[in-house]
Amino acid sequence: MQQLGGEECLVPQPRGSLPKTCAIGLASVVATAILVWEPEGFFRHVSAAILILTVGPSLHGVFLLSEECLHHATTRYRGRRLGQMVTACVGVCTLLGVGLAVLLFVLTKPQPWRDQCSMVILACVLYPLLKTLGVLGPSEVEVSEICETRKMNVAHGLAWSFHLGYLNLVLPRLEGSIAAFRASHNAGPFETRGSRKLLILLPLNANITHTLEDEDTNIHFYDNLPDTEIDRAGVRGRVYKHSVYTVLDKDRQAHHCVVEYATPLLTLYKMSQESSAGFGERDRREQVLLFYRTLQDILDRSLECRNRYRLILLNDEHEDDPHYLSNSILKNLDQQEKEEFYIPPFIPQPEVDHPSHALPIIDDWHRAEPMSRVPTIMISHDMPRTLREPVENSEDLSP
């Protein structure tokens, strides 16, 4: 898991339960106050409040149910799922609230209800009207929270598509591609451990250039890694490739790494340019941050992709710096070198049978024969000995 720092601090965190806690606290205080001041009418007031807040949404759900039954039963519910339509329009919690209100109706004395009956009926009738007109509609924050909780954002779909359709296929093979690349080049690319990961760039403005040299003069194309061919969706030998770039630091020292932009951000950028998509610049920025957070969560849980990637979030407020891109890449490479530990993959060594009289060969580098992984039990035939030194003469015991 990458630690949040720099541009990563701009990523919004999932919303918490503070509104729910405040609502429960306020309701508890008010209910306690009414119970203390007017204990005889407590259940009467509670029943009226629950009726107003549940019967109104139930009536609105009935109106929604009529629309679904008449026009969408076949296309959305396959024509035979009335129970699914009822729960989708009304909601189980709303129905339970109505049942609770009816139960309190029975437990409350009927006489005091005559003064509040007209108010309850009027409130229940006005609720569907205000809901339909949008007066009681959900706010932008509520809609955003619903979309994030139920994974309904555009960013969630793009992140999962990017992982399952691309990263989950190429990242497990990246180490082998880099090894083949180093074997075919006599020069020394990929000298640092951090540069052996795939660096994925995510600009906040989603504006992606197809050549990194146009963004920063300190970045130069070096070569392509060997092609990775995978049979995918009926295509035999579909080709996946990565590009190796040379990044120059302030001392003009070259650093080689595999860098590329997250291509799903192109979709977000193109959507913001289309008026029919209903996708503004503010929505695009929010979706880019959610894409980063969702992709990070997915890759953190993926055993196949772990320790083979690095997400670099680029802030669009540094456009005046001509070398901001190269500095961001070098900063991540340096951070990996200082903060992360590289664990090389375990390569099993063949066991070599040595004669019993042969001794392990140990040279200046302390190379010895491979140790056997077969557990053995060593039994000593010596008699057990005490930890105390033996007493030679009994006279030593005298004071």
C-alpha positions in Angstrom: 0.0 0.0 0.0 1.4 3.4 -1.0 1.5 6.0 1.6 -0.4 9.2 0.9 1.9 12.1 0.3 2.2 15.0 -2.1 -0.4 14.7 -4.9 -1.9 11.5 -3.2 -3.3 13.7 -0.4 -5.8 15.1 -3.0 -7.5 11.7 -3.2 -10.9 11.8 -1.4 -11.4 9.2 1.3 -14.6 7.2 1.7 -17.3 9.1 3.6 -17.7 8.2 7.2 -20.7 7.8 9.5 -20.7 11.3 11.1 -24.1 12.3 9.7 -25.6 9.1 11.0 -24.1 9.6 14.4 -25.3 13.2 14.6 -28.8 12.2 13.6 -28.9 9.4 16.2 -27.6 11.8 18.9 -30.1 14.6 18.1 -33.1 12.1 18.0 -32.1 10.6 21.3 -31.8 14.1 23.0 -35.2 15.3 21.6 -36.9 12.0 22.4 -35.6 12.1 26.0 -36.7 15.7 26.4 -40.3 14.9 25.2 -40.4 11.8 27.4 -39.5 13.9 30.5 -41.7 16.9 29.7 -44.8 15.1 28.4 -44.7 11.4 29.2 -48.4 10.9 28.6 -48.2 12.0 24.9 -44.8 10.5 24.1 -46.1 7.6 22.1 -48.7 9.8 20.4 -46.1 12.1 19.1 -43.8 9.3 18.0 -46.6 7.6 16.1 -47.5 10.7 14.3 -43.9 11.4 13.3 -43.4 7.9 12.1 -46.6 8.0 10.1 -45.6 11.2 8.4 -42.1 10.0 7.5 -43.1 6.5 6.3 -46.6 6.6 4.8 -45.6 9.5 2.5 -42.6 7.6 1.0 -44.8 4.5 0.8 -47.4 6.4 -1.3 -44.6 7.7 -3.5 -43.3 4.1 -3.9 -46.8 3.0 -5.0 -46.7 5.7 -7.8 -43.3 4.5 -8.8 -44.6 0.9 -8.8 -47.4 1.8 -11.2 -44.8 3.2 -13.7 -42.6 0.1 -13.4 -45.5 -2.3 -13.8 -47.0 -0.6 -16.9 -43.8 0.3 -18.8 -40.8 -1.5 -17.5 -41.8 -4.9 -16.2 -40.6 -6.7 -19.3 -37.4 -4.9 -20.0 -36.1 -4.3 -16.5 -37.7 -7.2 -14.4 -38.3 -9.9 -17.1 -42.0 -9.5 -16.6 -42.4 -11.9 -13.6 -40.7 -10.3 -10.6 -43.4 -8.4 -8.8 -41.7 -8.8 -5.5 -38.5 -7.3 -6.9 -40.4 -4.3 -8.2 -42.1 -3.7 -4.9 -38.9 -3.7 -2.9 -37.2 -1.6 -5.6 -39.9 1.1 -5.4 -40.9 1.1 -1.8 -38.1 -0.5 0.2 -38.1 -3.0 3.1 -37.2 -0.4 5.7 -40.0 1.9 4.7 -42.5 -1.0 5.0 -41.1 -1.9 8.4 -41.6 1.8 9.5 -45.2 1.7 8.4 -45.7 -1.5 10.4 -44.1 0.1 13.5 -46.4 3.2 13.1 -49.5 0.9 12.9 -48.3 -1.0 16.0 -48.0 2.3 17.9 -51.5 3.3 16.7 -52.9 0.2 18.4 -51.0 0.8 21.6 -51.9 4.5 21.8 -55.2 5.8 23.2 -57.6 6.6 20.2 -59.0 9.8 21.7 -55.9 12.1 21.3 -55.5 11.1 17.6 -58.5 13.1 16.5 -56.6 16.4 16.8 -53.7 15.2 14.7 -55.5 13.0 12.1 -55.9 15.8 9.6 -52.3 16.9 9.9 -51.0 13.3 9.4 -53.1 12.8 6.3 -52.2 16.1 4.8 -48.5 15.5 5.4 -48.6 12.0 3.9 -50.4 13.4 0.7 -48.0 16.3 0.3 -44.9 14.2 0.6 -45.3 12.5 -2.9 -46.0 15.8 -4.5 -42.9 17.5 -3.0 -40.8 14.4 -3.8 -41.9 14.4 -7.4 -41.2 18.1 -7.8 -37.7 17.5 -6.5 -38.1 19.5 -3.3 -37.3 16.5 -1.2 -34.8 15.0 -3.7 -31.4 13.8 -2.6 -28.5 16.3 -2.6 -25.3 16.0 -4.6 -23.5 14.6 -1.6 -26.1 11.9 -1.1 -26.0 10.9 -4.8 -22.2 10.8 -4.7 -22.2 8.7 -1.5 -24.8 6.3 -3.0 -22.7 5.9 -6.2 -19.5 5.3 -4.3 -21.0 2.9 -1.8 -22.7 0.8 -4.5 -19.7 1.1 -7.0 -21.9 2.9 -9.6 -19.4 5.6 -10.7 -17.8 5.6 -14.1 -14.4 5.4 -12.4 -15.2 2.1 -10.7 -16.0 0.5 -14.1 -13.0 1.9 -15.8 -10.7 0.8 -12.9 -12.0 -2.8 -13.0 -11.8 -2.9 -16.7 -8.2 -1.6 -16.7 -7.2 -4.2 -14.1 -9.0 -7.3 -15.5 -8.4 -6.5 -19.1 -4.8 -5.2 -19.0 -2.8 -5.0 -15.8 -3.8 -8.5 -14.5 -2.5 -9.9 -17.8 0.8 -8.0 -18.3 2.1 -7.4 -14.7 2.7 -11.0 -13.9 4.8 -11.2 -17.1 6.6 -7.9 -16.6 9.6 -9.3 -14.7 10.3 -11.9 -17.5 10.0 -9.2 -20.1 12.5 -7.0 -18.3 14.9 -10.0 -17.9 14.8 -10.7 -21.6 15.3 -7.1 -22.4 18.4 -6.9 -20.2 19.8 -10.0 -21.7 19.5 -8.5 -25.2 21.1 -5.2 -24.3 24.7 -4.9 -23.4 24.2 -1.5 -21.7 23.0 -1.3 -18.2 19.3 -0.3 -18.1 17.3 -1.1 -15.0 20.1 -0.8 -12.6 17.9 0.2 -9.7 15.3 -2.1 -8.2 12.5 0.4 -8.3 12.8 0.9 -12.0 11.7 -2.7 -12.6 8.1 -1.8 -11.9 5.5 -0.5 -14.3 5.1 3.2 -13.6 1.5 4.3 -14.4 0.9 8.0 -14.7 -2.5 9.5 -13.8 -2.8 13.3 -14.5 -5.7 15.0 -12.6 -6.9 16.8 -15.7 -7.0 13.4 -17.7 -5.2 15.2 -20.6 -2.8 12.5 -21.9 -0.2 13.0 -24.6 0.8 10.1 -26.7 4.5 10.8 -26.5 6.2 11.6 -23.3 8.9 13.7 -25.0 6.3 16.3 -25.7 5.7 16.8 -22.0 9.3 16.9 -20.8 12.6 17.3 -22.6 14.3 15.3 -19.9 12.5 12.1 -21.0 13.6 10.2 -24.1 12.3 7.0 -25.6 14.9 4.2 -25.2 13.3 1.0 -26.6 10.3 -1.3 -26.3 10.2 -4.4 -24.1 9.7 -7.7 -25.9 6.1 -8.2 -27.0 3.8 -10.2 -24.8 1.4 -12.3 -26.8 -1.8 -13.6 -25.1 -4.8 -15.3 -26.6 -7.7 -13.0 -25.6 -11.4 -12.9 -26.6 -10.9 -14.9 -29.7 -7.8 -13.1 -30.9 -4.8 -15.4 -31.2 -1.6 -13.9 -30.0 -2.9 -10.5 -29.1 0.1 -8.3 -28.6 0.8 -6.2 -25.4 3.9 -4.1 -25.2 5.6 -1.6 -22.9 8.0 1.2 -23.7 11.3 1.9 -21.9 12.2 5.5 -21.3 15.4 7.3 -20.3 14.8 9.9 -17.6 17.5 12.5 -16.9 18.0 14.0 -13.5 19.5 17.4 -12.7 23.0 16.0 -13.0 22.1 14.6 -16.5 22.4 11.0 -15.2 20.2 8.5 -17.0 17.6 6.4 -15.3 15.7 3.7 -17.2 12.1 2.7 -16.4 8.9 1.4 -17.9 6.4 4.3 -18.0 3.0 4.7 -19.5 -0.2 6.6 -18.9 -3.4 5.0 -17.7 -5.3 4.8 -20.9 -8.8 4.8 -19.3 -8.2 8.5 -18.5 -8.5 9.2 -22.2 -12.2 8.0 -21.9 -12.8 10.5 -19.1 -11.2 13.3 -21.0 -13.2 12.6 -24.2 -16.4 12.3 -22.2 -15.8 15.8 -20.8 -15.5 17.1 -24.3 -18.9 15.7 -25.4 -21.9 17.7 -24.4 -24.2 14.7 -24.7 -22.2 12.8 -22.0 -23.2 15.3 -19.4 -19.7 15.1 -17.9 -18.2 18.4 -16.9 -14.6 19.3 -15.8 -15.5 19.1 -12.1 -17.0 15.6 -12.6 -13.9 14.6 -14.6 -11.5 15.6 -11.8 -13.6 13.8 -9.2 -13.8 10.6 -11.4 -10.0 10.7 -11.9 -9.4 10.7 -8.1 -11.9 7.9 -7.6 -10.3 6.0 -10.4 -6.9 6.3 -8.6 -8.4 5.3 -5.3 -10.3 2.3 -6.7 -7.4 1.1 -8.8 -5.1 1.3 -5.8 -7.5 -0.7 -3.7 -7.9 -3.4 -6.4 -4.1 -3.7 -7.0 -3.4 -3.9 -3.3 -5.6 -7.0 -3.1 -4.2 -8.6 -6.2 -1.5 -11.2 -5.5 -0.6 -11.3 -9.2 0.1 -7.6 -9.4 1.6 -6.9 -6.0 5.0 -5.1 -6.0 5.0 -4.9 -9.8 3.5 -1.4 -10.3 3.6 2.1 -9.1 0.8 4.7 -9.5 1.9 8.3 -9.9 -0.7 10.9 -9.5 0.1 14.1 -11.4 -1.2 17.4 -10.2 -2.3 19.7 -13.1 -1.4 22.8 -11.0 2.3 22.5 -11.9 2.0 23.1 -15.7 4.5 26.0 -15.4 7.3 23.6 -14.5 8.7 22.2 -17.7 10.3 19.2 -15.9 7.5 18.4 -13.5 6.9 15.0 -15.1 10.5 13.8 -15.0 10.9 15.1 -11.4 7.8 13.2 -10.4 9.1 10.0 -11.9 12.5 10.4 -10.4 11.0 11.2 -7.0 9.0 7.9 -7.1 12.1 5.9 -8.2 14.1 7.4 -5.3 11.3 6.8 -2.8 11.2 3.1 -3.8 15.0 2.8 -3.4 14.9 4.3 0.1 11.7 3.0 1.5 10.8 -0.3 -0.1 12.6 -3.7 0.2 13.0 -5.8 -2.8 12.5 -9.5 -2.2 13.9 -11.6 -5.2 11.8 -14.5 -6.3 12.7 -17.9 -4.9 14.4 -20.1 -7.4 14.6 -23.7 -6.2 18.1 -25.2 -6.6 18.6 -28.8 -7.6 19.9 -31.0 -4.9 23.3 -32.4 -5.5 24.3 -35.8 -4.0 27.8 -35.6 -2.4 29.8 -38.5 -1.0 29.9 -38.8 2.7 33.6 -38.0 2.9 33.3 -34.9 0.8 33.3 -31.5 2.5 31.3 -28.4 1.4 33.3 -26.1 -0.8 33.7 -22.7 0.9 35.5 -19.9 -0.9 35.9 -16.2 -0.4 32.2 -15.6 -1.0 31.2 -18.3 1.5 29.6 -20.5 -1.1 28.5 -23.9 0.3 26.6 -26.8 -0.9 22.8 -26.4 -0.9 21.3 -27.4 2.3 18.8 -30.2 2.3 15.2 -29.3 2.8 14.3 -32.8 4.1 13.9 -32.8 7.9 16.1 -35.2 9.8 16.4 -36.3 13.5 19.8 -36.3 15.0 20.1 -38.6 18.1 23.1 -38.3 20.4 24.3 -41.4 22.2 26.2 -39.5 24.9 24.9 -39.6 28.4 23.2 -36.5 29.7 25.4 -34.1 31.5 24.7 -31.7 34.3 25.2 -27.9 33.8 27.3 -27.7 37.0 31.0 -28.3 37.0 31.9 -31.8 38.4 33.1 -31.9 42.0 36.4 -33.7 42.2 36.8 -34.0 46.0 34.2 -34.1 48.6 36.5 -32.0 50.8 35.7 -29.0 48.7 32.2 -29.1 50.1 33.3 -28.5 53.6 33.3 -24.9 54.8 
